[in-house]
Amino acid sequence: MIPTAYAILHIPSPSGDRVRPAIAVWQVPDGVAWVEPNYLDGDPGDPPSFHRIECQVRDYPGGLVLETADGTGLAMALELAGEDPLLNPPELRRNFEAYQASISEKGLTREGEALRLEAELEYMLA
């Protein structure tokens, strides 16, 4: 798992890079998997919350480099993106803020939720 409060994924696709928020990112045997903040709206193993892509993975300071069939992407710690609107679009910042407010209201932490999700999704991460 990327040891960070939150992560942003830049994933290449034929129609252009997709930018996705993640509360946890895991390296899996065939690539990477992640859970987006919207898992609070339903089952964390269901789309659109859980994602897994096939790629070659290389470590990168604060994240992972993702080599996909469509190009090179990146899973990076949110703090590396800062306020850069290309790396960290405003709508993603709003997603993270809403998620943090929601779990704080319930007395939960991002770290605790990431560990709980990892245990709950273990079979999907193998």
Rosetta blueprint (number, residue, H / E / L):
1 M L
2 I L
3 P L
4 T L
5 A L
6 Y L
7 A E
8 I E
9 L E
10 H E
11 I E
12 P L
13 S L
14 P L
15 S L
16 G L
17 D L
18 R E
19 V E
20 R E
21 P E
22 A E
23 I L
24 A E
25 V E
26 W E
27 Q E
28 V E
29 P L
30 D L
31 G E
32 V E
33 A E
34 W E
35 V E
36 E L
37 P H
38 N H
39 Y H
40 L H
41 D H
42 G L
43 D L
44 P L
45 G L
46 D L
47 P L
48 P L
49 S L
50 F E
51 H E
52 R E
53 I E
54 E E
55 C L
56 Q E
57 V E
58 R E
59 D E
60 Y E
61 P L
62 G L
63 G E
64 L E
65 V E
66 L E
67 E E
68 T E
69 A L
70 D L
71 G E
72 T E
73 G E
74 L E
75 A E
76 M E
77 A E
78 L H
79 E H
80 L H
81 A H
82 G L
83 E L
84 D L
85 P L
86 L L
87 L L
88 N L
89 P L
90 P H
91 E H
92 L H
93 R H
94 R H
95 N H
96 F H
97 E H
98 A H
99 Y H
100 Q H
101 A H
102 S H
103 I H
104 S H
105 E H
106 K L
107 G L
108 L L
109 T L
110 R H
111 E H
112 G H
113 E H
114 A H
115 L H
116 R H
117 L H
118 E H
119 A H
120 E H
121 L L
122 E H
123 Y H
124 M H
125 L H
126 A L
